[in-house]
Amino acid sequence: MNGIILVDKPQGFTSHDVVSKLRGILYERRIGHSGTLDPMATGLLVVFVGRATRAVAFAENHEKEYIAGLRFGIVTDTQDITGNIIDTCGRTVPKDELIGILPEFMGDVDQIPPMYSAIKVGGKKLYELARSGVEVKREAHRVTIKELELLGEDGGDYILRVLCSKGTYVRTLCHDIGQRLGTGAVLSSLRRIKAGNFSIDDAHTIEEIKTLADEERLGEIILPVDSMFEGFPHITLTESQKKKCLCGNSFEIAAPDGQYRVYAEDGVFLMLGCVENGILRTIKSFFEV
């Protein structure tokens, strides 16, 4: 089994929990995912099965879109509602005041990663240090918040839509907004709705996937690995070119410079390739060996 499954991750599951569940359902050990979601978060988790796991690295750079709950008046050690409260503030933030400062957090911004994150410092993950009571200095890193808008309110929380680059911590965004307004704030909920060209509208719950597996209907939801690269033009190889491709060799081809989806004459997706000065070389192959 090879391909991509879009999973609607439930709250309380780690991304690794989802992978473990699917290994049992699909009877396949080669399963990976891109874009880790915290246990409190729900939504789109892009899962790669079989030979498609070779595409995981390409998905890591995808833009992500989230619906996030923002709760003012609280600061926690994790920057979300699951953490220990370390400060509170009773001031209410009016809607217009929040809208007025949102543009400050758009574009290229510097974020200091939270202590409760998987980033390594000195060979140890920050969350491991945090759990042992150690706090270390973290270097700010540049992320891009392409779109940031207030959608409304729900139960006293403001609801934001965030479109952002790889490496963006939405809980840090909430924390920083709270610091800017002097009230403190935490992430109260998080749902990922898009990753690259994949949408939550096409995702399936673990229960749905299990039912389809039991009914031998998984083919209805498994996406081909080349769906990852829909934005690239395609090239179809001749039989002689295909033989060179399968051997990992570069060869001449009549095509402009650039990256391409490369197919055999029968429509089988072979690789992501790059043409430079009339020579096609392999970036990553996806054919069975």
C-alpha positions as CSV (number, residue, x, y, z in Angstrom):
1,M,0.0,0.0,0.0
2,N,1.4,3.4,-1.1
3,G,-0.1,6.8,-0.9
4,I,-1.3,9.6,1.4
5,I,-4.2,9.5,3.9
6,L,-5.6,12.8,5.3
7,V,-6.5,12.2,8.9
8,D,-8.7,14.3,11.2
9,K,-6.7,14.0,14.4
10,P,-8.8,13.8,17.6
11,Q,-8.0,15.8,20.7
12,G,-5.9,13.9,23.3
13,F,-3.9,12.0,20.6
14,T,-0.3,12.7,19.8
15,S,0.6,12.6,16.1
16,H,2.6,9.5,16.9
17,D,-0.5,7.9,18.5
18,V,-2.3,8.4,15.1
19,V,0.6,6.7,13.3
20,S,0.6,3.8,15.8
21,K,-3.2,3.3,15.3
22,L,-2.9,3.3,11.5
23,R,0.0,0.8,11.6
24,G,-2.4,-1.6,13.3
25,I,-5.3,-0.8,11.0
26,L,-3.4,-0.9,7.7
27,Y,-0.9,-3.7,8.6
28,E,1.9,-1.4,7.3
29,R,5.0,-0.4,9.2
30,R,6.2,2.3,6.8
31,I,4.0,5.1,8.0
32,G,5.0,8.7,8.7
33,H,3.5,12.1,9.0
34,S,4.3,15.8,8.4
35,G,3.6,18.7,10.7
36,T,3.2,17.5,14.2
37,L,0.1,18.5,16.2
38,D,0.1,18.8,20.0
39,P,-2.3,16.5,21.9
40,M,-4.7,19.3,22.6
41,A,-5.0,20.2,18.9
42,T,-7.3,18.6,16.4
43,G,-7.5,18.6,12.6
44,L,-5.5,17.8,9.5
45,L,-2.6,15.4,9.8
46,V,-1.1,14.4,6.5
47,V,0.0,10.7,6.8
48,F,2.3,9.0,4.3
49,V,2.0,5.2,3.8
50,G,4.5,2.8,2.2
51,R,6.8,4.2,-0.5
52,A,5.0,7.6,-0.1
53,T,7.0,8.1,3.2
54,R,9.8,9.3,0.9
55,A,7.7,12.5,0.3
56,V,7.5,13.5,4.0
57,A,10.4,15.9,3.8
58,F,8.8,17.8,1.0
59,A,5.6,18.3,3.0
60,E,7.4,19.8,6.0
61,N,7.8,23.2,4.3
62,H,4.1,23.5,3.5
63,E,2.2,26.5,4.7
64,K,-0.4,25.6,7.4
65,E,-3.7,27.2,8.2
66,Y,-5.3,27.1,11.7
67,I,-8.4,28.1,13.6
68,A,-7.2,29.1,17.0
69,G,-8.9,30.1,20.3
70,L,-7.3,33.1,22.1
71,R,-8.0,33.5,25.8
72,F,-6.8,36.7,27.5
73,G,-6.0,37.2,31.2
74,I,-3.9,34.0,31.7
75,V,-0.2,33.2,31.3
76,T,0.9,29.5,31.5
77,D,4.2,27.7,31.3
78,T,3.2,26.0,28.1
79,Q,1.5,29.0,26.5
80,D,-1.7,27.1,26.1
81,I,-4.6,26.2,28.3
82,T,-3.2,22.9,29.4
83,G,-0.3,24.4,31.3
84,N,0.3,25.6,34.8
85,I,-1.0,29.1,35.4
86,I,1.8,31.5,36.3
87,D,0.1,34.8,36.0
88,T,-3.4,36.3,35.6
89,C,-5.0,39.6,34.7
90,G,-8.6,40.7,35.1
91,R,-8.6,43.4,32.3
92,T,-11.0,42.8,29.4
93,V,-9.7,43.3,25.9
94,P,-12.2,44.9,23.6
95,K,-12.6,43.5,20.1
96,D,-11.5,46.7,18.4
97,E,-8.3,46.8,20.5
98,L,-7.4,43.3,19.4
99,I,-8.1,44.0,15.7
100,G,-6.0,47.1,16.0
101,I,-2.8,45.3,16.9
102,L,-3.1,42.2,14.7
103,P,-1.2,43.8,11.8
104,E,1.8,44.0,14.0
105,F,2.0,40.2,14.0
106,M,1.7,39.7,10.3
107,G,4.5,39.2,7.8
108,D,8.0,38.1,8.8
109,V,8.1,38.0,12.6
110,D,10.6,36.7,15.2
111,Q,9.3,34.1,17.7
112,I,11.1,32.8,20.7
113,P,10.2,29.0,20.8
114,P,8.4,28.0,24.0
115,M,10.2,25.8,26.6
116,Y,7.5,23.2,26.0
117,S,8.6,22.4,22.4
118,A,10.6,19.6,20.7
119,I,13.5,22.0,19.7
120,K,16.8,20.7,20.9
121,V,19.3,22.8,22.9
122,G,22.6,21.1,23.9
123,G,21.3,17.8,22.6
124,K,18.2,17.8,24.8
125,K,14.6,18.6,23.8
126,L,13.3,21.8,25.4
127,Y,10.2,20.1,26.9
128,E,12.5,17.5,28.6
129,L,14.4,20.4,30.3
130,A,11.1,22.2,31.1
131,R,9.7,19.1,32.8
132,S,12.8,18.9,35.0
133,G,12.4,22.5,36.0
134,V,15.2,23.9,33.8
135,E,14.7,27.0,31.6
136,V,17.3,27.9,29.0
137,K,17.8,30.8,26.7
138,R,16.3,30.3,23.3
139,E,17.2,32.1,20.1
140,A,14.4,33.8,18.3
141,H,13.7,32.4,14.8
142,R,12.0,34.1,11.9
143,V,8.6,32.8,10.7
144,T,6.0,34.2,8.3
145,I,2.4,34.9,9.3
146,K,0.8,35.4,5.9
147,E,-2.8,36.0,7.1
148,L,-4.2,36.7,10.5
149,E,-7.8,37.6,11.1
150,L,-10.4,37.7,13.9
151,L,-13.3,35.4,13.0
152,G,-15.5,36.1,16.1
153,E,-15.9,35.1,19.7
154,D,-16.9,31.9,21.4
155,G,-17.5,31.5,25.2
156,G,-15.3,34.4,26.1
157,D,-12.5,33.4,23.7
158,Y,-11.6,35.2,20.5
159,I,-11.3,33.0,17.4
160,L,-8.5,33.6,15.0
161,R,-7.6,32.3,11.6
162,V,-3.9,31.9,11.0
163,L,-2.1,31.1,7.8
164,C,1.6,30.7,8.5
165,S,4.9,29.2,7.5
166,K,6.7,26.1,8.7
167,G,7.9,26.4,12.3
168,T,5.3,28.9,13.5
169,Y,4.0,28.3,17.1
170,V,0.4,29.5,17.2
171,R,0.5,29.3,21.0
172,T,3.5,31.6,21.0
173,L,1.6,34.0,18.7
174,C,-1.2,34.0,21.3
175,H,1.3,34.5,24.2
176,D,3.0,37.4,22.3
177,I,-0.4,39.1,21.6
178,G,-1.2,38.9,25.3
179,Q,2.2,40.4,26.2
180,R,1.6,43.2,23.7
181,L,-1.7,44.1,25.3
182,G,-0.5,43.7,28.8
183,T,-3.0,41.1,29.9
184,G,-1.3,37.8,29.1
185,A,-3.0,35.3,26.8
186,V,-3.0,31.6,26.0
187,L,-4.0,29.3,23.2
188,S,-7.3,27.8,24.3
189,S,-8.0,25.6,21.2
190,L,-6.4,24.8,17.9
191,R,-7.6,23.1,14.8
192,R,-5.5,22.7,11.6
193,I,-7.7,23.1,8.5
194,K,-5.1,23.2,5.7
195,A,-1.5,22.0,5.0
196,G,-0.2,22.9,1.6
197,N,-2.8,21.9,-1.0
198,F,-4.5,19.5,1.4
199,S,-7.7,20.4,3.3
200,I,-9.5,19.2,6.4
201,D,-12.6,18.9,4.1
202,D,-11.0,15.7,2.6
203,A,-9.8,14.2,5.9
204,H,-11.2,11.2,7.7
205,T,-11.4,10.1,11.3
206,I,-9.5,7.1,12.6
207,E,-12.9,5.3,13.0
208,E,-13.8,6.0,9.4
209,I,-10.4,4.7,8.2
210,K,-10.8,1.5,10.2
211,T,-14.3,0.9,8.8
212,L,-13.1,1.4,5.2
213,A,-10.2,-1.0,5.9
214,D,-12.5,-3.6,7.3
215,E,-14.7,-3.2,4.2
216,E,-11.6,-3.3,1.9
217,R,-12.4,0.2,0.6
218,L,-9.3,2.1,1.5
219,G,-8.6,2.8,-2.2
220,E,-11.5,5.3,-2.0
221,I,-9.5,7.6,0.3
222,I,-5.8,7.0,-0.4
223,L,-4.3,9.8,-2.5
224,P,-1.5,9.1,-4.9
225,V,1.9,10.5,-3.8
226,D,2.1,12.7,-6.9
227,S,-0.8,14.8,-5.5
228,M,1.9,16.3,-3.3
229,F,3.5,17.9,-6.4
230,E,0.4,19.1,-8.3
231,G,2.0,22.5,-8.7
232,F,4.9,21.2,-10.8
233,P,4.6,20.6,-14.6
234,H,4.9,17.0,-15.8
235,I,7.2,15.0,-18.2
236,T,6.4,11.6,-19.7
237,L,9.5,9.5,-20.5
238,T,10.1,7.2,-23.4
239,E,10.8,3.5,-22.7
240,S,14.5,4.1,-23.1
241,Q,14.5,7.1,-20.8
242,K,12.5,5.2,-18.3
243,K,15.2,2.5,-18.1
244,K,17.8,5.1,-17.3
245,C,15.5,6.7,-14.7
246,L,15.0,3.3,-13.0
247,C,18.7,2.9,-12.8
248,G,19.1,6.3,-11.2
249,N,21.0,7.8,-14.2
250,S,20.7,11.3,-15.5
251,F,20.0,11.7,-19.2
252,E,19.3,14.3,-21.9
253,I,15.7,15.5,-22.3
254,A,14.1,18.3,-24.4
255,A,12.5,20.4,-21.6
256,P,13.2,23.8,-20.0
257,D,15.0,24.0,-16.8
258,G,12.9,23.4,-13.7
259,Q,11.4,20.7,-11.4
260,Y,9.0,18.2,-12.9
261,R,6.7,15.3,-12.0
262,V,8.1,12.5,-14.1
263,Y,5.9,9.6,-15.4
264,A,6.2,6.5,-17.5
265,E,4.2,6.1,-20.7
266,D,1.6,4.0,-18.8
267,G,1.0,6.9,-16.4
268,V,3.0,5.5,-13.4
269,F,4.6,8.2,-11.3
270,L,8.3,7.6,-11.2
271,M,10.0,10.6,-9.5
272,L,10.3,14.2,-8.8
273,G,13.1,15.4,-11.1
274,C,15.0,18.5,-12.1
275,V,16.1,19.6,-15.5
276,E,19.2,21.7,-15.8
277,N,20.8,22.5,-19.2
278,G,18.9,19.8,-20.9
279,I,19.8,17.0,-18.4
280,L,17.1,15.4,-16.2
281,R,18.3,14.1,-12.8
282,T,16.4,12.6,-9.9
283,I,15.5,14.6,-6.9
284,K,13.5,11.8,-5.2
285,S,12.3,8.5,-6.8
286,F,8.9,6.9,-5.9
287,F,8.8,3.8,-8.1
288,E,8.9,0.4,-6.4
289,V,12.4,-1.3,-6.4
